[in-house]
Each structure stands twice: as C-alpha cells, then as structure tokens.
Amino acid sequence: MFITIFFLSFIKINSEKWWPHVNGYDLNDVNDGFAGSSHVPAVDFYLCSERNYRVHYLGDDPMNWSKNFSNCDPVGIGRIIDGICLYGPKSYKGRLHHGVNWMGVIKGCNIDEKDGFAGKLGSPLACIAINGKEYYRIGYLPVAANIIVSSNPKNASDRIVNALFGEKVINIANYDEINELDLSADNNIKFGLFKAYIKLLNTNEINLDGSEIKLIFGKELIKFNYWGI
C-alpha cells in the first residue's frame, strides 16, 4: 500500500520573522519607502516582480551566488545575506547592518563589480529600497545567527522530516527527485518499520484531492496530527 503525504512547507515552523512588505522607494518613509531595519541583518528577501533577483550569503566565495528567483519567491536558507542583485533597468540601493548611510544607487545586476549589487560582501546587509512600485520584503532572525531556521521549502521540509522520523533522515529532499528515507531499526522509529520516500514539489505541482492531512507543530514537535482517514 502506498500513501502519499503532502507537507505544505509554506507554513512557517519556527522560522524567520518578516518586516512588512512595501512597494515604495523613499528613504525618508519608514513605513513604505524601503524594506528592513538597520538593526538586524537580512536573512530572507523577495520581490513580487517578473524581474529576476539573486543573493549572496555571508562567508561564501565572492562568485558563489544563489540561483535566480522571481515572482515573490523567497531566497532565504537561514543564512545572513550580504548582497542582493536585481536584474533590469530600475534603480535600487542597500543599507548595511548598523550602517549610518545608504549605499549608492544600483541599476542592473553585475556580480563581478562591487557596485553591481546592493550590499558589500563580507558585511551583513540589512535594508533595501527598490524603485518600481512592486512589493518586496526583508526577513530577519529574532536573534541574528547563521542557523538554518528559514521558511525556505527545503529547510522547512528537513525540520518536518526530522520531527517525524529523526535526525538521521534529514537533508535529503530535493526537487524533481524521489529520495528514499532510511527507516531501519537503527533509527529507533517508534511506530514500526516501513519504506518512505520524499520529494519536494513546487506549489504549482501540488494537486490535493480528498481528505486533507493536518499537522500542528510546536517547537518542532508534533502536537496534533490528522491523517484524513
């Protein structure tokens, strides 16, 4: 018998906090003119636009940037961001963590140039202001640290699998791949032995039909579950 279980990992589980979304471009408007706060480093970001964007994580090689994102897709993986690069001709600028002033205006994305993106590699980025009347947002950790607690689907699925099956079977889920979970006796699974597989789906691939499965988590532990039976 095969049972397919969908974990809707866009539900945040002990994940980062988000500043309100904005769509302005005014450094004097603290409510809608820019995203973020200079008091805490950015660990997540999205822009609701067809424009592509990518980020650089603090401590990585200067040429090791994330893949391209677009259309409100959050970039965070629980690590501090020190660079955000936006494609297109519209201007944007960044502000560093504890930075007194905003950095210069950027147009386009050029990771080979120090002035080709918002931020400064090696220094946490905190705020961004984007011209274009498109909604954007910055996420942060309540206590800034390089720990993986983001709402990124991969990170969230790892925490869900850890809560269900134990730490020996986390960090294996990938998009477009079916990964077998090792649920041998060595993993001390309390509810019997069985084969399980995990595959990450993009939200447009999910088609739920029939009774839903409901899980309520608290501090990464399952407090309530309903399996649609």
C-alpha positions in Angstrom: 0.0 0.0 0.0 1.3 3.4 -0.9 0.3 6.6 0.9 1.2 10.0 -0.5 1.7 12.7 2.2 1.9 16.4 1.2 3.6 18.7 3.7 2.7 22.2 2.8 6.0 23.8 3.8 5.0 27.3 3.1 3.6 27.2 6.6 6.5 28.6 8.8 7.8 26.3 11.5 9.9 28.2 14.0 11.2 30.2 11.1 12.4 33.8 10.4 10.4 36.9 11.0 9.4 39.3 8.2 9.2 43.1 8.1 6.0 44.4 6.5 6.0 44.3 2.7 6.4 47.7 0.9 6.3 49.0 -2.6 7.8 52.5 -2.2 11.2 54.0 -2.9 11.7 56.8 -0.4 14.4 56.6 2.2 12.6 59.1 4.4 9.4 57.0 4.5 9.9 54.4 7.3 6.5 52.8 6.6 6.6 52.1 2.9 9.7 53.6 1.4 12.1 50.7 2.0 12.3 47.1 3.4 14.2 46.1 6.5 15.8 47.7 9.5 19.5 48.6 10.0 19.3 47.0 13.5 19.2 43.4 12.3 20.8 41.6 9.3 18.7 40.3 6.4 18.3 36.5 6.1 15.5 36.5 3.6 14.2 38.6 0.7 11.6 38.5 -2.1 10.4 40.8 -4.9 7.0 40.4 -6.4 8.0 41.0 -10.0 8.8 39.2 -13.2 12.3 40.6 -12.8 15.0 38.1 -11.6 17.0 38.5 -8.5 19.7 36.6 -6.7 21.6 36.9 -3.4 25.0 36.2 -1.8 25.3 34.7 1.6 27.8 36.0 4.1 31.0 33.9 4.2 30.6 32.3 0.7 33.1 32.7 -2.1 32.6 36.1 -3.9 31.4 34.3 -7.1 29.1 31.8 -5.3 25.7 33.5 -5.7 22.3 31.9 -5.4 20.2 30.8 -8.4 17.8 33.4 -9.9 14.5 33.9 -8.2 11.4 35.9 -9.3 7.6 36.4 -8.6 7.7 36.7 -4.8 9.8 33.5 -4.3 11.8 33.9 -1.0 15.5 33.3 -1.2 16.4 32.6 2.4 18.1 29.5 3.6 18.6 30.7 7.2 21.9 32.4 6.5 22.8 36.1 6.6 22.7 37.9 3.3 25.4 40.4 2.3 24.4 41.1 -1.3 21.2 41.4 -3.3 21.4 41.7 -7.1 18.3 42.8 -9.2 18.1 42.5 -13.0 16.5 45.2 -15.1 17.0 49.0 -15.5 15.1 50.1 -12.4 17.2 51.6 -9.6 17.7 50.2 -6.1 20.1 50.7 -3.1 21.1 48.9 0.1 22.0 49.7 3.6 24.4 47.7 5.8 23.7 46.3 9.2 24.3 49.2 11.6 25.1 51.4 8.6 24.7 55.1 9.2 24.1 55.9 5.5 22.5 54.3 2.5 24.9 53.0 -0.2 24.9 54.2 -3.8 22.2 53.7 -6.4 22.5 50.5 -8.4 20.9 49.7 -11.8 21.1 46.1 -13.1 22.9 43.1 -11.8 26.7 42.6 -12.1 28.2 40.4 -9.5 31.7 41.0 -10.9 31.6 44.6 -9.8 31.5 45.9 -6.2 28.9 48.5 -7.3 26.9 46.0 -9.3 24.6 44.9 -6.5 23.2 46.2 -3.2 25.4 45.5 -0.3 29.1 44.8 0.4 30.4 41.2 0.5 31.7 40.4 4.0 29.3 42.8 5.7 25.7 41.9 6.5 23.0 43.7 4.5 20.0 45.0 6.5 17.8 47.1 4.2 16.9 47.6 0.6 15.0 50.2 -1.3 13.7 49.3 -4.8 12.2 51.6 -7.4 9.4 50.2 -9.5 6.1 50.1 -7.4 6.5 46.4 -6.9 6.0 44.8 -3.5 9.1 43.5 -1.7 10.1 42.3 1.7 13.1 41.6 4.0 13.2 38.7 6.6 15.3 38.5 9.7 16.1 36.2 12.6 15.0 37.4 16.1 18.5 36.6 17.3 20.9 37.1 14.3 22.9 33.9 13.7 24.0 31.7 10.9 21.5 28.9 11.8 19.0 27.2 9.5 15.5 28.1 10.6 14.1 29.7 7.5 10.8 29.1 5.8 12.6 28.0 2.6 10.8 24.8 1.4 13.9 22.7 1.6 14.8 23.9 5.2 11.2 23.5 6.4 10.8 20.0 4.9 14.0 19.0 6.7 12.6 20.1 10.0 9.3 18.3 9.4 11.1 15.1 8.4 13.3 15.4 11.5 10.2 15.9 13.7 8.6 12.8 12.2 11.4 10.4 11.6 14.5 11.6 13.4 17.7 13.5 12.5 19.2 10.6 10.5 16.9 11.1 7.6 17.0 14.9 7.2 18.9 16.9 4.5 18.0 14.5 1.6 14.9 16.1 0.0 15.5 17.5 -3.5 13.2 19.0 -6.2 12.4 16.6 -9.1 14.0 13.7 -7.3 12.4 10.8 -5.3 14.6 10.2 -2.2 14.3 7.0 -0.1 14.2 7.6 3.7 16.3 5.1 5.7 13.8 3.9 8.4 15.8 1.0 9.6 15.8 -0.2 13.2 18.9 1.8 13.8 16.8 5.0 13.5 14.7 3.9 16.6 11.4 4.6 14.8 8.7 4.0 17.5 5.9 3.2 15.2 7.3 0.3 13.2 9.4 -0.2 10.1 8.3 0.8 6.6 9.7 2.3 3.4 9.2 6.0 2.9 10.1 8.4 0.1 10.3 12.2 0.0 10.2 14.6 -3.0 9.9 18.3 -3.0 7.2 19.8 -5.2 6.8 23.3 -6.4 3.5 24.8 -5.3 2.1 24.7 -8.9 2.7 21.0 -9.0 0.6 20.2 -5.9 -2.9 18.9 -6.6 -4.8 17.9 -3.4 -7.9 15.8 -3.8 -9.8 14.2 -0.9 -9.4 14.3 2.9 -6.5 16.6 4.0 -3.7 15.7 6.3 -3.2 18.1 9.2 -0.2 18.5 11.3 0.3 21.1 14.1 3.8 21.7 15.3 5.1 23.4 18.4 8.9 23.9 18.9 9.5 21.5 16.1 7.5 18.7 17.8 4.2 17.4 16.5 1.4 18.5 18.9 -1.6 17.2 16.8 -2.0 15.1 13.7 -4.9 14.1 11.5 -4.2 11.7 8.6 -7.5 12.1 6.7 -8.7 8.6 7.5 
